Amino acid sequence: MTAPSSSPDASLQANQAMAKSLELLIRREDLDPAKWIDYPEYGFRQYFLWKNPATSASIALLEYQKGGRIPVKHSHASNQFMYCLEGDYEYVDVGLRLKPGSFYMNPKDNPHGPTIAHEKSLLIEIYDGPHYYEKPVFHTDETIGDFIAKKS
């Protein structure tokens, strides 16, 4: 059995196959630096890998510098899921620490936070619907996007 090729021809073939499919494949080396959303006051940045405009569900990378944080207790308008790829990230109010290989789930409407990154941390964050009912203090009008729950 031979290992898959990473040659330019193999990449081209993979891209052509993806163009014929509804599937999505994003490689870490292909992330567009201009698409990171920075939160310099809080020591982290966010990169959306996928968004569903109809439901506001999303999957994003969160990259925290050591000392990066979410400064306040808050809740979400949908279920939140996180998976730690690198680092040490803590929900300080309850002492939950995410380290590489840790999965975290926070149910809709459950207050949680604040948080702190004890070292540089990389997390995958997933929401199954809109993120918030109202814009939290760590977001701006530009960063909140379409992630506020629509009032019915």
URJO-V387623 format. One record per backbone hydrogen bond with DSSP energy under -0.5 kcal/mol. NH is the residue of the N-H (numbers start at 1). CO is the residue of the C=O. If there is no record, write none. Layout:
# URJO-V387623
NH&CO  NH&CO
This chain:
# URJO-V387623
11&7  12&8  13&9  14&10  15&11  16&12  17&13  18&14  19&15  20&16  20&17  21&18  30&27  31&28  33&31  35&32  36&33  37&46  38&36  39&44  42&39  43&39  43&40  44&39  45&63  46&37  47&61  49&47  49&59  50&59  52&57  53&51  55&52  56&52  58&127  59&50  60&125  61&47  62&123  63&45  64&62  64&121  65&43  67&117  68&65  69&42  70&115  71&69  74&112  77&131  80&106  81&126  82&104  83&124  84&102  85&83  85&122  86&122  88&119  89&98  90&116  91&96  92&90  92&114  93&114  94&91  95&91  96&91  98&89  99&97  100&87  101&84  102&99  104&82  106&80  109&76  110&107  111&109  112&74  114&70  115&70  116&90  117&68  118&88  118&116  119&88  121&64  122&86  123&62  124&83  125&60  125&123  126&81  127&58  128&79  131&147  132&147  139&136  144&140  145&141  147&144  149&132
